[in-house]
Amino acid sequence: MPRRDDDTTSTDGTGDGAGGTAEAAGSPRGRKGRRGEDEGRRRGRRRFFGLAAAAAVGATGFAAATTIPPYLAATPTAAPPYTPRQGRFAGKVVLITGATSGIGEATARAFAAEGARVAFCGRRADLGRRVEREIRAAGGEARYLQADVRDPEQLRRFVDGTVAAYGRLDIAFNNAGITKTGPLHEMSLRDWTDVQDTNARHVFLAIKYEVPHLLRAGGGVIICTASESRRPGGVAYTASKQAIKGIVEAAAMDYGPKGIRVNAISPGTTDTAFVRPPGLPGALWESFKRAWGPRNVSALGRMATPQEIARAVLSLATDDFSYMAGSNVLVGGSPFGGSPMNMPPGFPAAA
């Protein structure tokens, strides 16, 4: 699915693609204006949800042109409240890529609430500093570093800087990811490469840089965000996430005997800014979700919350899952993962 990971568009709503703009992070790819990146994210969301272009960009026009069907008053299954388990990760150092929004942000907050010292990166410094401040204000320990995971040196500095600041590394959540959507024959090589570098190559490099520190600590846990999404127009995203699952399986065999458990988690469609069309009024978005969920998530009938995915990540990081390695854990509410999106009647047709 589309996502901004910290920064593009994916159906799982992972959090902070590469973490912000290439320009802000000084990407070696050259400077691409924020305006261009923002428009790319808008296109990704429109294609993912099948919203008309004018509707996605102009929320007022969307609201005015949309008649909300009566069945939208239905109540979907509810996400349970999150209650932190105090001290569960006391003394642990956690590293997260792509955590200035979405699933990454929720996971950083959850680890900190349960006693971990959390280092996280993303490209969007304003959001990263806000998350850092709010975690600290709530009594947690967090350290934000602006970094673009497409840049090997920035990623290496983030990993090494985490260990320099906190003295060790115990858990790594490699979550950053983006998407670019469109038919394969229309996709540019640049867009294809950008998705592979942000998603799959970032996971390869992150594990490469994390493992030496985990070995020195006597072992640890690595969790990577994959996906079961296989939808029209998602060739680059799907390929990158399938690659991540392969990396996880191979790395688990390499490092399991050395005390490092490596697993993947595949979120279902998650209610984050990654999937919400920009500028859409809150009430209309809530109506859309209530209509969309039962048509696309066969068991639970709704999108996930970022906190639900975060709880799954935290559980995988505990010794409760000490015998799990090389696995891909689907946290999807039983979605129709390979079919086109089923748009509820009364909403704009596909662009």
C-alpha positions in Angstrom: 0.0 0.0 0.0 1.1 3.5 -0.2 2.9 5.2 2.5 5.1 8.0 3.6 6.8 5.6 6.0 8.1 8.4 7.7 7.6 9.8 4.3 5.6 8.6 1.5 2.7 6.3 1.1 2.0 2.7 2.0 -1.1 0.8 2.9 0.4 -0.3 6.2 0.9 3.2 7.2 4.4 2.6 8.6 5.7 5.9 9.8 8.5 7.8 8.4 9.6 6.8 5.1 13.2 7.9 4.9 12.2 10.4 7.5 11.6 13.7 5.8 12.8 15.5 2.7 15.9 14.6 0.8 16.8 18.3 0.7 16.5 18.7 4.5 18.8 15.7 5.1 21.3 16.6 2.3 20.6 13.5 0.3 23.3 12.5 -2.2 20.6 12.2 -4.8 20.4 16.0 -5.2 17.9 18.4 -4.1 14.3 17.7 -4.8 11.9 20.4 -3.4 9.5 19.6 -0.7 6.7 20.7 -3.0 7.6 17.9 -5.4 7.8 15.3 -2.7 4.5 16.4 -1.2 2.7 16.1 -4.5 4.2 12.6 -4.9 2.7 11.6 -1.6 -0.7 13.0 -2.6 -0.7 11.1 -5.8 0.2 7.9 -3.9 -2.7 8.4 -1.5 -5.2 9.1 -4.3 -4.2 6.0 -6.2 -4.3 3.8 -3.1 -7.7 4.8 -2.0 -9.2 5.6 -5.4 -10.1 9.1 -4.4 -10.6 11.7 -7.2 -7.6 13.9 -7.6 -9.5 17.1 -6.9 -11.1 15.6 -3.9 -7.9 14.5 -2.3 -6.2 17.9 -2.7 -9.3 20.0 -2.0 -11.0 18.7 1.0 -13.7 21.3 0.8 -14.7 20.1 -2.7 -14.6 16.5 -1.5 -16.9 17.2 1.5 -19.3 19.3 -0.6 -19.5 16.7 -3.4 -20.0 13.7 -1.1 -23.2 12.3 0.2 -22.6 10.2 3.3 -24.5 6.9 3.0 -26.7 6.0 6.0 -24.8 2.9 6.9 -21.9 5.0 8.0 -23.4 5.2 11.4 -22.4 1.6 12.0 -19.8 1.1 14.7 -16.7 -1.0 13.8 -14.8 -3.2 16.2 -13.0 -1.0 18.6 -9.2 -1.0 19.3 -8.5 -1.7 22.9 -6.9 1.0 25.0 -3.1 0.8 25.4 -1.8 0.5 29.0 2.0 0.5 29.2 3.6 -2.3 31.2 5.8 -0.2 33.5 9.5 -1.2 33.4 9.1 -4.0 30.9 12.1 -2.6 28.9 14.0 -1.0 31.7 17.7 -0.9 30.9 17.1 -1.7 27.2 18.3 0.6 24.4 16.0 0.7 21.4 16.8 2.1 17.9 14.0 2.9 15.4 14.3 4.2 11.9 11.4 6.2 10.4 9.7 7.3 13.6 8.7 10.9 13.2 5.1 9.8 12.5 2.8 6.8 12.1 3.8 3.4 13.3 7.4 4.4 14.0 6.3 7.2 16.3 3.8 5.1 18.1 6.4 2.4 18.7 9.0 5.0 20.0 6.4 6.3 22.4 5.4 2.8 23.6 9.0 1.6 24.2 9.8 4.8 26.1 6.6 4.4 28.2 7.8 0.9 29.2 11.2 2.0 30.3 13.5 1.8 27.3 15.9 4.4 26.2 14.9 5.2 22.6 16.9 6.6 19.7 15.0 7.3 16.5 15.6 8.9 13.2 13.6 10.5 10.3 14.1 13.2 7.8 11.5 15.6 9.2 13.3 17.4 11.9 10.4 19.5 13.1 8.3 16.3 13.8 11.2 14.4 15.2 12.0 17.1 17.7 8.4 17.3 18.7 8.2 13.6 19.4 11.4 13.7 21.3 10.2 16.6 23.5 6.8 14.9 24.2 8.4 11.6 25.2 10.7 13.4 27.6 7.9 15.5 29.0 6.0 12.2 29.7 9.0 11.0 31.7 10.6 8.8 29.0 14.1 8.9 27.5 14.4 9.6 23.8 17.0 10.9 21.4 16.1 12.1 17.9 18.6 12.4 15.0 17.7 13.7 11.6 18.9 11.1 9.0 18.0 9.9 5.6 18.1 6.1 5.5 19.0 6.1 1.8 22.4 7.6 2.7 24.7 4.9 4.1 26.8 7.3 6.1 23.8 9.0 7.7 22.4 5.7 8.7 25.7 4.5 10.0 26.1 7.7 12.1 22.7 7.2 13.5 23.4 3.6 14.6 26.8 4.3 15.9 25.6 7.6 17.6 22.9 5.7 19.4 25.5 3.3 20.9 27.8 6.2 21.7 25.0 8.0 23.6 23.5 5.1 25.4 26.4 2.6 25.7 24.8 -0.4 24.0 22.1 -1.6 21.6 19.5 -4.2 22.5 16.6 -3.8 20.1 16.4 -2.4 16.6 13.1 -1.7 14.7 13.9 -1.0 11.0 10.7 0.7 10.0 11.4 3.4 7.5 9.7 3.0 4.1 8.0 4.8 1.2 6.0 3.9 -1.9 5.7 5.3 -5.4 2.6 4.0 -7.2 1.8 3.4 -10.9 1.8 0.7 -13.6 5.2 -1.0 -14.0 5.7 0.1 -17.6 5.1 3.8 -16.6 7.4 3.8 -13.5 10.6 5.7 -13.9 13.9 4.0 -12.9 14.4 6.8 -10.4 11.2 6.1 -8.6 11.8 2.4 -8.6 15.3 2.9 -7.2 14.1 5.4 -4.6 11.6 2.9 -3.2 14.1 0.0 -3.2 16.8 2.2 -1.5 14.5 3.5 1.2 12.8 0.2 1.9 15.0 -2.8 1.1 18.5 -1.4 1.0 17.9 0.5 4.2 17.0 -2.7 6.0 20.2 -4.4 4.6 22.4 -1.5 5.7 20.7 -1.1 9.1 21.2 -4.7 10.0 24.7 -4.5 8.7 25.5 -1.6 11.1 23.4 -2.9 14.0 24.8 -6.5 14.2 28.3 -5.7 15.5 26.8 -3.7 18.4 24.3 -6.5 19.2 27.1 -9.1 19.1 29.1 -7.0 21.6 26.0 -6.8 23.8 25.7 -10.6 23.7 22.6 -10.7 21.5 19.4 -8.8 20.9 16.4 -8.4 18.6 15.9 -7.0 15.2 12.4 -6.3 13.8 11.8 -5.0 10.3 8.6 -3.7 8.7 7.6 -5.7 5.7 4.1 -6.0 4.1 1.7 -8.5 2.6 0.3 -5.8 0.3 0.0 -6.8 -3.3 -2.2 -4.3 -5.1 -2.4 -2.9 -8.6 0.1 -0.1 -9.1 2.2 -1.3 -6.2 5.0 -3.1 -8.0 7.9 -1.1 -6.5 6.5 -1.3 -3.0 5.6 -4.9 -3.2 9.0 -5.9 -4.5 10.8 -4.0 -1.8 8.7 -5.6 1.0 9.2 -9.1 -0.4 12.9 -8.4 -0.4 12.8 -7.4 3.2 11.2 -10.7 4.1 14.0 -12.5 2.3 16.6 -10.5 4.1 15.0 -11.3 7.4 14.9 -15.0 6.8 18.5 -15.1 5.7 19.7 -12.9 8.6 17.8 -15.0 11.1 19.8 -18.0 10.0 23.1 -16.1 10.1 22.7 -14.5 13.5 20.2 -16.7 15.4 23.1 -19.0 16.6 24.8 -15.8 17.9 21.8 -14.8 20.0 20.2 -12.3 17.7 16.6 -12.9 16.7 15.5 -11.3 13.4 11.8 -11.1 12.5 9.5 -9.1 10.3 6.1 -7.6 11.0 3.6 -6.9 8.2 1.0 -4.3 9.3 -2.4 -4.1 7.7 -3.8 -0.8 6.7 -3.2 1.6 9.6 -4.8 4.9 10.4 -1.9 7.3 9.9 -1.1 10.4 8.0 0.5 8.0 5.6 -2.8 6.9 4.2 -5.1 9.8 5.0 -5.6 12.2 2.0 -4.1 15.5 2.9 -6.6 18.2 3.9 -9.4 15.8 4.5 -11.7 17.0 7.4 -11.6 14.8 10.4 -15.3 13.9 10.4 -15.3 12.9 6.8 -12.2 10.8 7.3 -13.9 9.0 10.2 -16.9 8.4 8.0 -14.7 7.0 5.2 -12.9 4.6 7.6 -16.2 3.2 8.9 -17.4 2.6 5.4 -14.0 1.3 4.1 -13.2 -1.1 6.9 -15.9 -3.8 6.4 -15.3 -3.9 2.7 -11.6 -4.4 2.9 -10.7 -6.0 6.3 -12.6 -9.3 6.4 -12.4 -10.2 10.2 -12.2 -7.0 12.2 -13.8 -4.6 9.7 -11.6 -1.6 10.4 -8.1 -0.1 10.0 -5.5 -0.7 12.7 -4.4 2.1 15.0 -0.6 2.8 15.1 -0.6 1.8 18.8 -1.9 -1.7 17.9 1.0 -2.3 15.5 3.4 -0.8 18.1 2.1 -3.3 20.7 2.9 -6.2 18.3 6.4 -4.9 17.8 7.0 -4.6 21.6 5.7 -8.1 22.1 8.1 -9.5 19.5 10.9 -7.8 21.2 10.3 -9.6 24.5 11.5 -13.0 25.6 7.8 -14.2 25.3 8.8 -14.7 21.7 12.2 -16.2 22.3 11.7 -19.1 19.9 10.6 -16.9 17.0 13.2 -16.2 14.4 13.0 -15.6 10.6 9.2 -15.1 10.8 6.9 -12.6 9.2 4.1 -11.7 11.6 1.0 -10.4 9.8 -0.9 -7.9 12.0 -3.7 -7.2 9.5 -7.1 -7.8 10.9 -7.6 -10.5 8.2 -7.4 -8.1 5.2 -8.1 -8.9 1.6 -4.4 -8.3 1.0 -4.1 -9.0 -2.8 -7.3 -7.4 -4.2 -8.0 -3.9 -5.4 -9.4 -1.6 -2.8 -13.2 -1.9 -2.5 -14.4 1.7 -2.3 -17.7 2.3 -0.4 -20.6 3.7 -2.4 -21.2 7.4 -2.0 -17.5 8.3 -2.2 -15.6 9.6 -5.2 -14.7 7.0 -7.9 -11.1 6.2 -8.8 -9.1 9.0 -10.4 
